[in-house]
Amino acid sequence: MGPLGGPTVVRVSRAMDRSVDRAAPLPSMMLRVAREADVEHLTRIERDADARFAEAGHTELADGSGIPDEVARGAIAQGRITVAEVDGAVVGWVYLGRVDGELCLGQISVEPSHGRRGVGTALLRHVIDEARRRGEGSMVLNTQADIPWNRPWYERHGFVVVPPSAWSEALRAIERDQVEHGLDWSRRVHMRLTLR
């Protein structure tokens, strides 16, 4: 999947996602394809956002790592990272890749100061809409099953859990790799959204 369309201005509302905090609505935000200058913001936003996992009992997900700069630069060159800007500042981003030819949502991160204000929902809806527009058949991801802003949030957007019996070898390889890196797959799931 190449570049994900031009800049899009988004007005966030609680109607987009019930997790949006009514007390702290955002002004308009702009979604756009990431640029080289955005690399410095991506890891910081991911690290800050991942701190919430430690608070939820998943310290293994808050290890201070983030998207490596060289991976970010390559993905930016291919138009596979979209950022959300509010008042000219990058406050969130989403990264798409492929797993066995299938579109894969690899990461979505939002600056905690902008959390629960519709940024993640806007990013997710944007990549889903673009994928549909381009004729993609489905989108896969893996996430925590036991955290409200993970599996239940994706389910509200149409993703369903892929049972282990339906995992491709590529999905099994992701699980093995994540287990080797300390993630507990008794509380993780692969999910898929059918786009057509």
N, C-alpha and C positions, 0 to 999 in steps of 0.2 A: 504494500500500500504506500503510495507516494504521499506528497504533501496533502494535508487535510484541509484544503480550502483556504480562502482568504479570511481576514479579520471579521469577527462577528461580535456585534454589541448585544449583550444579554441583560435583561432586567430580571432580577431574581425575585421570586415570590414564594410564599409558603405553599402555594398551589403546585409548585414544581416538585416539592418534596416535603413531607410532613416533618422531617427532621430539622428544617430551617427554623431558627430561633426567631420568634415574632418580635422580640425586643431589640434585635440588632440587624435590621435589614441592611443590605448593601446598596450603594448607588449602582448605576450601570457598571458592568465590567466588560472588558473586551477579551475575547478569546482569539488567539492567533498562533500561527506556527512559530515555534521557538527559533531564536537567533543565537548565533555564537556568543554574543554578549550575555545571554541568559544562563550559561553554564554555571557561573559562580553562584547563582541563586538556587539551582536545582538541588544540590546536595544539602545545602543549609535548610531548605524547606523540608526535604525528606527527613533529615535528622530531627528537626524540631517537631514535625508531625509524628514521627515514630516514638517520641517520648510518651505519647498517650498509651502506647502498648505496655510500657513498663508499669504505668499506673493501673493497667487492667490485668497485671500479673504475667505479662509476656516480655520479660526482660531480654529474651533471646532475639526479639524483633527490634529492640532499641539499643543496638550495639554500637551506634555512632557511625555505622557505615552508610553509604548512599550510592547513588549511581556514579560509577567511575567517570571521570571527566572524558576519557577517550571514548567510552560507550556513549555518553551524552553527545559528544561532538559528532560521532558517526550517525547517531539517530537524528540529530538536528539536520545534518547534511542530506539525509533521506526524507526529511519532513515528517518524522514519526513522533515528535514531541510537540504537544500543544500546551501553551501556557495561558493562564488567566491573569489579567492585569486589572488592578483597581487603582485609580489615580496615578497611573504610570508606573506602579510597582508590581512586579511579579509576585502573586500570592498563592499560586497553585499550578500544578502541571500534571499531564497524563502522558504516558509512554506506551506506544504500541509496537509489538513485534509480531513474529509468526512462530507457531509451534506446528511442525509437520504440515506447513502450508496454510494452517488455519490462523486467522487473525487472533492475536493474544493481547489482552490488556495487561501489560507488564507492571505498571505502577501508576498510582494516582496519589498525589500528596497535596495537602493544603496547609498553608501557614496556620498554626493554631489560633492566632488572633483573628483569623477569618473563617474559622471552623463554624459549622452549623449555621452558615449564612448562605448556602446554596452554591458555593464555588465548586465543590466536588460534583454535585448534581449537574451543574452546567457543563463541566468538563466531560462527564460521563455521557450525558445526552448528546453533546456535540460529536463525540467519536462514534456513538451508535448511529446517529443520523447520517454522518459522513460515510460510515461503512455500508449502510443501507443504500445510500445514493450511489455508491460505487459497485453495488451488486454483490457484496460479500455475503456468504451463506450463514456464517455464525461467528461468534467471538467467544473465546475461552479465557479464563483467568483462574488463579488459585488464591485462596484467602483463608482467614481464620473463620471457623464456624461458630465460635463461642464469644464473639465480640459484636455488639449491636451495630457498630458502624462498618461492619464487614459483611458477613453472609446475609443477615436480614436486610441490610441496605441494598445489596445487589439483587436480592429476591424481589424487592419492591420495584426494581427496574427490569424485571422479567428474566433474570438469570435463574437457572435451576442447577442443583447439584448433579454432577456427573457421577453415577455410582462406580466404584472401583471395577466392577465387572465390565464397564464400558470404556475404561481408560485405554487409550492407544499406548503404544510403547513409548512415544514421546512424553505423554503425561506421566507414565511410570518413571521415566528418567528424571523428570522434574522432581517428583516426590523423593526419589533416591538421593538426588543432589541436595535437596533441602534438608533431608534427614542428616546427611553427612555434614551439613553446616549448622546442625543443632536445632532444627525446627522439629516440633512434635506434631507428626501427622495424624495423631489420634484426634486432634482438634483443628485440622485443616481440611479443606475440600477443594476440588476442581469444580468450577461452575461454567456453564455455557448459556449463551443467549442465541436463540435461533433468530436470524435476521430476515429470512424470506418465508 
